[in-house]
């Protein structure tokens, strides 16, 4: 297996960025007959990245060349994405993949989904397949509900299972993100009988009106009780470390959980405020500051 210092010096590998995301809110509006939950959310891209190194080959082999703890190669979404794209297009080329993880795993920040999307976007170019964004999003949905968003290319209002996307303009903001050292079972949370699954649908216009009216000199995104994360209460009751981090961060503003957890975040107006808050966190808490992005580094125009 290769190690990071090898990648930097081996010709043929190209580096591609896979950004993290947060969910500014998350509502469950229904459930399909196949069990998938219908939702509304706003996805926001962050400048925290996994690094994906790809080396196209002239064989049909697809191989990850480094180890990732607790992620067998066959289950790695990067490998699965490459194989899916290869099969869909009957491509006769292959690729070697090196994944450098920086996004906390299992934290509700979309790392695995983003990695898969970056592989699809990058290999579409490297293999010269010329699929458009809509085709790539359809492929991405087969890998996971969040993958189409990362292919979409910009911050998005999302509905359905997360695949119906509209571009949304969000103001510049920084985020204090705390990552409790727990792995939340998304399936377990969605199966909880206390989960509300019939929330009345909101509109993107209403969200923007509420978000924009709540700006202040210190907190940029106090979205208030009209837009919440409906999984948050259940996750906090079943995973005390999430509750601990959230309660600590709430002393500074409208902190909330991202996705199905475990990460929690607070949106603020500038980097100084974010760093000041993050520097006050207890030593046992893992945390960092990230800036919101307007578009994916590999944004497609088509």
Secondary structure, DSSP 8 states (H G I E B T S, - for coil): ---HHHHHHSTT-EEEEEEEEEEEEEEEEEE-TTS-EEEEEEEEEEEEEEEEEEEEESSS-EEE-S--TT--GGG-HHHHHHHHHHHHHT---EEEEEEE--S-TTSSS-HHHHHHHHHHHHHHHHTT----HHHHHHHHHTT-TTHHHHHH-B-EEEETTTTEEEE------EEEEE--S----HHHHHT-TT---------HHHHHHHHHHT--SS-S----TTS-BTTHHHHHHH-HHHHHHHHHHHTTS--EE-TTSS-EEEEESSHHHHHHHHTTS-TTS-EEEEEB-SB-TT----
